Amino acid sequence: MRIAKYLLIGAGVLVALFIGSAVVVGALEGLGVIAPSGDGGRSSDDEDPGRKGGAARDRSGRPLLRVTRVIDGDTVVTNKFKRVRLIGVDTPEEGRCGDNSATRFTRQRLEGNRVGYELGAERRDRYGRTLAYLFPNEEMHEMALLNRGLARILTIAPNDNYEAQFRRAERDARGGGRGVWGVCRERAAAARRAKELRRQRAAALRRERAAAARRVRREAAAASRRVRQQAAAAERRARRQSRSRRPSPSSSGGGSGGGGSGGFACGPGDIDGDNDGRCNE
């Protein structure tokens, strides 16, 4: 009985020590003293098979992590830091020219592989993603994207250790028309030409409509002038006809030179009593 009792006491002490160490490690991770593990503890990916209990590193001495999933060309999920955003580059967003090429390339080089990493001077971005340079081999993945024209430079201080190398790589890719600097540039030029053609057609249509509107206004003005002219001519004719219907002063009987009243020219059988060439009524 005493042996069993001592065994139970020893087991309790071991459990207490184990729980206490886990609490201490969790507190240190929460304070940022040590890096958190992606699966809550050390996995086989974090161990160096060549060194018993040592952290896994690549040939250049960088610590290793495993990329478990690729989200897009510049964002991946890892076993150690969850979401990791590549530093210094920006690949096309979903739906933009070149987005599938960048994502395929990153998936081909990183997904499921153990890669070296180098954290930035600023460890996280505003979205909580870990900022790091990734090294699947001696060629940094950010540099590989730039060399193939699959990304553009995106420098945000203080994470600018490789800015000069990144700029040279982007300049070479642009000069060689690789990736987004080739196909996407041609597509952009074609889109600009199509846009310019649409603008010219719209301008021509506006000019045609404006010319048609001017023609309609001119025709309306000409029709209005014709109506006014016809009305004026009709009025002149009416005035002439009215004047032609009025009796002349010489034929009226109320003139100052004539002595008769309403005389008219004598015809056969009429009597001109005052010898003035008109016969009185």
C-alpha positions in Angstrom: 0.0 0.0 0.0 2.8 2.4 0.8 4.4 1.8 -2.5 1.2 2.5 -4.4 0.7 5.6 -2.3 4.2 6.9 -3.1 3.6 6.2 -6.8 0.4 8.2 -6.8 2.1 11.1 -5.1 5.0 11.0 -7.6 2.5 11.0 -10.5 0.7 13.9 -9.1 3.9 15.9 -8.8 4.8 15.1 -12.4 1.4 16.3 -13.6 1.6 19.5 -11.6 5.1 20.2 -13.1 3.8 19.5 -16.6 0.8 21.8 -16.2 2.9 24.5 -14.6 5.4 24.5 -17.5 2.6 24.7 -20.0 1.2 27.8 -18.2 4.6 29.4 -18.1 5.2 28.8 -21.8 1.7 30.2 -22.6 2.4 33.3 -20.6 5.7 33.9 -22.3 4.1 33.5 -25.7 1.4 36.0 -24.8 4.0 38.5 -23.7 5.9 38.0 -27.0 9.0 36.8 -25.3 9.0 33.6 -27.4 7.4 33.0 -30.9 4.1 31.1 -30.8 3.9 27.7 -32.3 1.4 27.2 -35.1 -0.1 24.1 -33.5 0.3 25.1 -29.8 3.6 23.2 -29.3 6.7 22.0 -31.1 6.0 19.9 -34.2 8.3 17.7 -36.2 8.6 20.6 -38.7 10.3 22.7 -36.1 13.0 20.2 -35.2 16.3 19.7 -37.0 16.7 16.0 -37.7 20.5 16.6 -37.7 20.5 18.1 -34.2 18.7 16.5 -31.3 16.2 19.0 -29.9 17.5 21.9 -32.2 15.3 24.3 -34.2 15.1 23.5 -37.9 17.1 25.7 -40.2 17.9 25.9 -43.9 21.4 25.8 -45.4 21.9 29.5 -44.7 20.9 29.2 -41.1 17.4 30.6 -41.4 14.7 29.1 -39.3 12.1 27.0 -41.1 8.4 26.9 -41.3 5.9 24.9 -43.4 3.5 26.6 -45.8 0.2 24.9 -45.4 -1.9 26.9 -47.8 -1.5 29.7 -50.4 -4.2 32.4 -50.3 -2.9 34.5 -53.2 0.4 35.5 -54.8 1.7 37.4 -51.7 -0.2 35.8 -48.8 0.2 32.3 -47.3 -0.8 30.3 -44.3 1.9 28.6 -42.3 2.2 26.2 -39.4 4.1 28.6 -37.2 2.6 32.1 -37.7 -0.7 31.4 -39.4 -1.1 34.1 -42.1 2.1 35.5 -43.5 2.3 38.5 -45.9 5.3 38.7 -48.1 7.4 41.9 -47.5 8.1 44.4 -50.2 6.0 43.1 -53.1 2.4 43.4 -54.2 0.8 40.8 -56.6 -2.3 41.6 -58.7 -5.6 41.4 -56.7 -8.2 38.8 -57.7 -9.8 39.7 -61.0 -6.9 41.8 -62.2 -4.5 40.9 -65.0 -1.9 38.4 -63.8 -3.6 37.4 -60.5 -3.8 33.7 -61.5 -0.2 33.5 -62.7 1.1 35.0 -59.4 -1.0 32.7 -57.3 -0.1 29.6 -59.3 3.6 30.4 -59.1 3.5 31.0 -55.3 1.5 27.7 -54.9 4.0 25.8 -57.0 7.1 27.1 -55.0 5.7 27.2 -51.5 2.6 25.2 -50.7 3.3 22.1 -48.6 7.0 22.9 -48.4 9.3 23.8 -45.6 10.9 27.2 -46.4 13.3 29.5 -44.6 12.0 32.8 -43.3 13.2 36.2 -42.2 10.9 38.4 -40.2 10.7 42.1 -40.9 11.7 44.9 -38.6 8.0 45.5 -38.2 6.6 42.1 -37.4 2.9 42.5 -38.2 0.7 44.6 -40.5 -2.6 46.3 -39.6 -4.5 43.1 -40.4 -2.5 41.1 -37.9 -0.6 39.1 -40.6 3.1 38.3 -39.9 5.4 40.1 -42.2 8.3 38.0 -43.5 10.7 37.2 -46.4 10.4 33.6 -47.5 13.2 31.4 -48.9 12.2 28.1 -50.5 15.8 28.0 -51.8 18.6 30.5 -52.2 16.3 32.7 -54.3 14.0 34.7 -52.1 10.4 34.2 -53.2 9.7 38.0 -53.3 12.7 38.3 -55.7 11.4 35.4 -57.8 8.1 37.1 -58.2 9.7 40.4 -59.2 12.2 38.7 -61.6 9.3 37.1 -63.5 7.2 40.2 -63.6 4.5 38.7 -61.4 4.6 41.4 -58.7 5.3 45.1 -58.2 7.4 46.7 -55.5 5.5 47.8 -52.4 8.0 49.3 -49.9 6.7 50.2 -46.4 9.3 51.4 -43.9 10.9 50.1 -41.8 10.7 46.8 -43.8 13.0 48.0 -46.6 16.1 45.8 -46.2 16.0 44.6 -49.8 14.5 47.6 -51.5 17.5 48.3 -53.8 17.6 44.7 -55.1 13.8 44.7 -55.5 13.9 47.9 -57.6 16.6 46.4 -59.9 14.6 43.2 -60.4 11.4 45.1 -61.2 13.3 47.4 -63.7 14.7 44.4 -65.5 11.4 42.6 -65.7 9.7 45.8 -67.0 12.4 46.3 -69.6 12.1 42.7 -70.7 8.3 42.8 -70.9 7.9 39.9 -68.6 4.7 39.0 -66.7 2.4 41.9 -66.0 4.8 44.2 -67.8 4.2 42.3 -71.1 0.8 40.7 -71.4 -0.9 43.1 -69.0 0.7 46.1 -70.6 -0.6 44.9 -74.0 -4.0 44.4 -72.6 -3.9 47.8 -71.0 -2.9 49.4 -74.3 -5.7 47.6 -76.1 -8.2 48.7 -73.4 -6.9 52.3 -73.8 -7.4 52.1 -77.6 -10.9 50.7 -77.2 -11.7 53.4 -74.7 -10.4 56.1 -77.2 -12.4 54.5 -80.0 -15.6 54.6 -77.9 -14.8 58.3 -77.0 -14.4 59.2 -80.7 -17.6 57.4 -81.6 -19.5 59.2 -78.9 -18.0 62.5 -80.0 -19.0 61.8 -83.6 -22.5 60.9 -82.5 -22.8 64.1 -80.5 -21.6 66.1 -83.5 -24.2 64.3 -85.8 -27.0 65.0 -83.3 -25.9 68.7 -82.9 -25.8 69.1 -86.8 -29.3 67.5 -87.0 -30.6 69.8 -84.4 -29.2 72.8 -86.2 -30.8 71.6 -89.5 -34.2 71.3 -87.7 -33.8 74.8 -86.3 -32.8 76.2 -89.7 -35.8 74.5 -91.4 -38.1 75.7 -88.7 -36.8 79.3 -89.0 -37.1 79.1 -92.8 -40.7 77.8 -92.5 -41.5 80.6 -90.1 -40.1 83.2 -92.5 -42.2 81.8 -95.4 -45.3 82.0 -93.3 -44.6 85.6 -92.4 -43.8 86.5 -96.0 -47.0 84.8 -97.2 -49.0 86.7 -94.6 -47.4 90.0 -95.5 -48.1 89.4 -99.2 -51.7 88.5 -98.5 -52.0 91.7 -96.5 -50.6 93.8 -99.3 -53.0 92.2 -101.8 -55.9 92.9 -99.5 -54.9 96.6 -99.2 -54.5 96.9 -102.9 -57.9 95.4 -103.5 -59.4 97.6 -100.9 -58.0 100.7 -102.6 -59.2 99.6 -106.0 -62.8 99.4 -104.8 -62.9 103.0 -103.5 -64.6 105.6 -105.9 -62.3 108.3 -107.3 -62.7 112.0 -106.3 -63.6 113.1 -109.9 -66.6 110.6 -109.9 -68.0 111.8 -106.6 -70.7 114.6 -106.7 -69.4 116.5 -103.7 -66.3 118.0 -105.3 -65.7 121.8 -105.1 -65.3 122.3 -108.8 -68.5 120.5 -109.9 -71.9 122.1 -109.6 -74.0 119.0 -109.9 -74.9 116.3 -107.5 -73.8 112.8 -108.3 -73.7 113.2 -112.2 -72.6 110.5 -114.6 -71.5 110.4 -118.2 -74.2 111.0 -120.8 -75.2 108.2 -123.0 -77.4 108.1 -126.1 -80.8 109.7 -125.4 -79.5 111.5 -122.2 -79.8 115.3 -121.8 -76.7 117.3 -120.7 -78.4 120.3 -119.3 -75.4 122.4 -118.3 -73.0 121.3 -121.0 -70.4 119.8 -118.6 -70.3 116.4 -120.3 -72.2 114.7 -117.5 -75.9 114.1 -117.2 -77.7 114.8 -114.0 -80.0 112.3 -112.4 
